[in-house]
Amino acid sequence: MRTLHTAALLCLMSTSAFAETVRLETGEVLIGDVTSVTYERVVVTTLFPREEKLTLPANRLDPASHYELLVARIDRSGASKRLELARFCAQKGLFAHAIVEARLAAKLDPKLKPSAEQLAERALESLAHGLLEIARTYFAVEHPARARLYLNSILKRYPRTKSAVEARRLLHKLPKAQDKKEARERISSDREKRTLRRNLERARGYLQRADKKTGSLQRHFRAGKDEHLLRRAAYTYKKAYGLIRKGVRSLTDEEALNEQLIETATTARARLTKAYLELGRLCLQRGSIRTAEEYCSLACSLEPERKGLHGLHEQIVQARIAQRFGGY
C-alpha cells in the first residue's frame, strides 16, 4: 500500500513538473503542457479545466502571461533576441519589461544601444503618461490629494519625460489643502459596493461597444456616415463615464475595487475626450465653428486643466479670425 502511495505521488509530481499556467485575456486560467510558444500563438495540451489541445492566438492571451512563456523558451543571451522581446513588450503595454529587455540588449551589444535607448525612452514616456491620465481623472472628479500623489510619483520616477512637464504645471493648479470631500468616510456598505460593481461591469460593456464603433472608422473620416458613428460612440463613452464617475468621487474601503473603478473611468474619460475632439475637428472642417466650439468645451470640461486641447482651441480661434476677415 505504501509503495502504491509513493508511486501515485511520484506520478503527480512528474505531471505537475511539466504543467504550466496560461492566463487568458478574459482572466481565465489554463493549466497543462505548453508545447509551442511564438509571438503569434501558443499551443497547449490542457489538464485544466478540461483535457484538450488548444492553439491560442496572441490576442487571446494575457500579455504578461505570454511574456512569461516566451522568456522561458527564448535564448536571451543574444542581444537581438532581447531587443525583439523588448519590442513585443512595448506593443503589448508591458512597458517596464520593455525597458529592462532593451537595457539588457544594449549591454550585450553596444551597436544596438541607440535603438534600445530610443525604445526605452518611449516606454518611459508611456508609463509616465499612464500615471498622468489617472491624475487627470482624479483632478476631474475633485480628488486633489490623490491627483497630487500620482503627479508627484511622475516627478520622482520619470523626471525627464514630457509628462513630468505637464505634471509640474498641473500641480500648481491643485488646491493647497486637501479637499473636504476626500476627508469623508469611504463607502463600506456591501450594498453600495455591489451597486458599484454592477455599474463597473455595465461601464466596461459600454466601452467595448463604443470601441467597436470607433474601430471601424478610417483615419480620414467620410462625411456623414463616420460622423454619425462617432456621435454614437461619444454617447456610449459618456454613458460609461457617467456610470462610474460618482463611484470614483466617493471611492470605497477596497483598494482593488478602487483601482478597477479609476482604471475604467480613466479609459472612458480619455476615449470620450478624444471623440469630442474628433467631432470638433469634423465640424470645423465643414465650417461649423460654433458646433466645433461646443465640442471643444465638452472636451475641456473633462480635462479642465488643459484649455488648448490638442490644438483644437487654437484652430477654432484661427477660424474665427479667418471668418471675420472673409476667409469663411
LINGITA-V749482 format. One record per pair of residues at least 24 apart in sequence whose ideal C-beta (glycine too) atoms are under 8 Angstrom apart, sorted by the first residue. I is the first residue (numbers start at 0). J is the second residue. D is the distance in whole Angstrom. If there is no record, write none. Layout:
BEGIN
i:I j:J d:D
i:I j:J d:D
END
This chain:
BEGIN
i:14 j:46 d:7
i:18 j:46 d:6
i:19 j:43 d:8
i:19 j:68 d:7
i:19 j:71 d:8
i:20 j:64 d:7
i:21 j:55 d:7
i:21 j:60 d:7
i:21 j:64 d:6
i:21 j:68 d:7
i:22 j:60 d:7
i:22 j:61 d:4
i:22 j:63 d:7
i:22 j:64 d:4
i:23 j:55 d:8
i:23 j:59 d:6
i:23 j:60 d:6
i:23 j:61 d:6
i:23 j:64 d:8
i:24 j:58 d:7
i:24 j:59 d:6
i:24 j:60 d:6
i:24 j:61 d:6
i:26 j:61 d:8
i:29 j:53 d:7
i:33 j:68 d:6
i:36 j:68 d:5
i:36 j:69 d:6
i:36 j:71 d:8
i:36 j:72 d:5
i:38 j:69 d:7
i:38 j:87 d:6
i:41 j:65 d:7
i:41 j:68 d:6
i:62 j:88 d:8
i:62 j:91 d:4
i:62 j:92 d:6
i:62 j:93 d:6
i:63 j:93 d:6
i:65 j:91 d:7
i:66 j:91 d:7
i:66 j:93 d:6
i:66 j:96 d:6
i:75 j:103 d:8
i:76 j:107 d:8
i:77 j:107 d:7
i:78 j:104 d:5
i:78 j:105 d:8
i:78 j:107 d:4
i:78 j:108 d:3
i:78 j:111 d:5
i:79 j:104 d:8
i:79 j:108 d:7
i:79 j:111 d:7
i:81 j:107 d:7
i:82 j:111 d:6
i:82 j:114 d:7
i:82 j:115 d:6
i:82 j:118 d:7
i:85 j:115 d:7
i:85 j:118 d:6
i:85 j:119 d:8
i:86 j:118 d:7
i:88 j:122 d:8
i:89 j:118 d:6
i:89 j:121 d:7
i:89 j:122 d:5
i:89 j:125 d:8
i:92 j:125 d:8
i:94 j:122 d:4
i:94 j:123 d:7
i:94 j:125 d:5
i:94 j:126 d:5
i:95 j:122 d:8
i:95 j:126 d:7
i:97 j:122 d:4
i:98 j:122 d:5
i:98 j:123 d:7
i:123 j:157 d:6
i:123 j:159 d:8
i:123 j:160 d:6
i:124 j:157 d:8
i:124 j:160 d:5
i:124 j:161 d:6
i:124 j:162 d:7
i:126 j:156 d:8
i:126 j:157 d:6
i:127 j:153 d:5
i:127 j:156 d:8
i:127 j:157 d:4
i:127 j:160 d:4
i:127 j:161 d:8
i:127 j:162 d:4
i:127 j:163 d:6
i:127 j:166 d:8
i:128 j:160 d:8
i:128 j:161 d:8
i:128 j:162 d:5
i:130 j:157 d:8
i:130 j:162 d:7
i:131 j:162 d:4
i:131 j:165 d:6
i:131 j:166 d:6
i:132 j:265 d:5
i:132 j:269 d:6
i:133 j:261 d:6
i:133 j:262 d:8
i:133 j:265 d:5
i:134 j:166 d:7
i:134 j:169 d:7
i:135 j:169 d:8
i:135 j:265 d:8
i:135 j:268 d:8
i:135 j:302 d:6
i:135 j:304 d:7
i:136 j:247 d:7
i:136 j:261 d:6
i:136 j:264 d:5
i:136 j:265 d:4
i:136 j:268 d:6
i:137 j:247 d:8
i:137 j:261 d:7
i:138 j:169 d:7
i:138 j:172 d:8
i:138 j:173 d:7
i:138 j:303 d:7
i:138 j:304 d:6
i:139 j:268 d:6
i:139 j:301 d:6
i:139 j:302 d:7
i:139 j:303 d:7
i:140 j:244 d:6
i:140 j:247 d:5
i:140 j:248 d:5
i:140 j:264 d:7
i:141 j:178 d:6
i:141 j:180 d:6
i:141 j:248 d:7
i:142 j:178 d:7
i:142 j:180 d:8
i:142 j:181 d:6
i:142 j:247 d:8
i:142 j:248 d:7
i:142 j:250 d:8
i:143 j:173 d:5
i:143 j:174 d:5
i:143 j:177 d:7
i:143 j:178 d:5
i:143 j:181 d:7
i:144 j:177 d:5
i:144 j:178 d:7
i:144 j:181 d:5
i:145 j:181 d:7
i:146 j:173 d:6
i:147 j:173 d:6
i:168 j:304 d:8
i:169 j:304 d:5
i:172 j:304 d:5
i:180 j:248 d:7
i:183 j:249 d:8
i:185 j:249 d:7
i:185 j:250 d:5
i:185 j:251 d:6
i:185 j:252 d:5
i:186 j:246 d:8
i:186 j:249 d:5
i:186 j:250 d:7
i:186 j:251 d:4
i:186 j:252 d:7
i:187 j:251 d:7
i:187 j:252 d:5
i:191 j:251 d:8
i:192 j:251 d:6
i:192 j:253 d:7
i:192 j:256 d:7
i:195 j:243 d:7
i:195 j:246 d:5
i:195 j:251 d:7
i:195 j:256 d:7
i:195 j:260 d:7
i:196 j:256 d:7
i:198 j:242 d:4
i:198 j:243 d:5
i:198 j:246 d:6
i:199 j:242 d:8
i:199 j:243 d:6
i:199 j:246 d:7
i:199 j:256 d:8
i:199 j:259 d:6
i:199 j:260 d:6
i:199 j:263 d:6
i:201 j:239 d:8
i:201 j:242 d:6
i:202 j:238 d:8
i:202 j:239 d:4
i:202 j:240 d:8
i:202 j:242 d:4
i:202 j:243 d:5
i:202 j:263 d:5
i:202 j:267 d:6
i:203 j:239 d:8
i:203 j:263 d:6
i:205 j:235 d:5
i:205 j:236 d:7
i:205 j:238 d:5
i:205 j:239 d:4
i:205 j:242 d:7
i:205 j:267 d:8
i:206 j:235 d:8
i:206 j:236 d:7
i:206 j:239 d:5
i:206 j:263 d:7
i:206 j:266 d:6
i:206 j:267 d:6
i:206 j:270 d:7
i:208 j:235 d:6
i:209 j:233 d:8
i:209 j:235 d:4
i:209 j:236 d:5
i:209 j:239 d:7
i:209 j:270 d:7
i:209 j:274 d:8
i:210 j:270 d:8
i:213 j:270 d:8
i:213 j:274 d:7
i:220 j:277 d:8
i:220 j:281 d:6
i:222 j:281 d:8
i:222 j:285 d:7
i:226 j:278 d:7
i:226 j:281 d:5
i:229 j:274 d:6
i:229 j:277 d:6
i:229 j:278 d:6
i:229 j:281 d:7
i:230 j:278 d:7
i:232 j:270 d:8
i:232 j:274 d:6
i:233 j:271 d:6
i:233 j:274 d:4
i:233 j:275 d:6
i:233 j:278 d:6
i:236 j:267 d:6
i:236 j:270 d:5
i:236 j:271 d:4
i:236 j:274 d:6
i:237 j:271 d:6
i:239 j:263 d:7
i:239 j:267 d:4
i:239 j:271 d:8
i:240 j:264 d:6
i:240 j:267 d:4
i:240 j:268 d:6
i:240 j:271 d:6
i:243 j:267 d:7
i:268 j:301 d:6
i:268 j:302 d:8
i:271 j:301 d:6
i:272 j:298 d:5
i:272 j:301 d:5
i:272 j:302 d:6
i:272 j:308 d:7
i:275 j:301 d:7
i:276 j:308 d:6
i:276 j:309 d:6
i:276 j:311 d:6
i:279 j:311 d:5
i:279 j:315 d:8
i:280 j:311 d:6
i:280 j:314 d:8
i:283 j:311 d:8
i:283 j:314 d:6
i:283 j:315 d:7
i:283 j:318 d:6
i:286 j:327 d:6
i:288 j:315 d:6
i:288 j:318 d:5
i:288 j:319 d:6
i:288 j:322 d:7
i:288 j:327 d:8
i:291 j:315 d:6
i:291 j:318 d:8
END
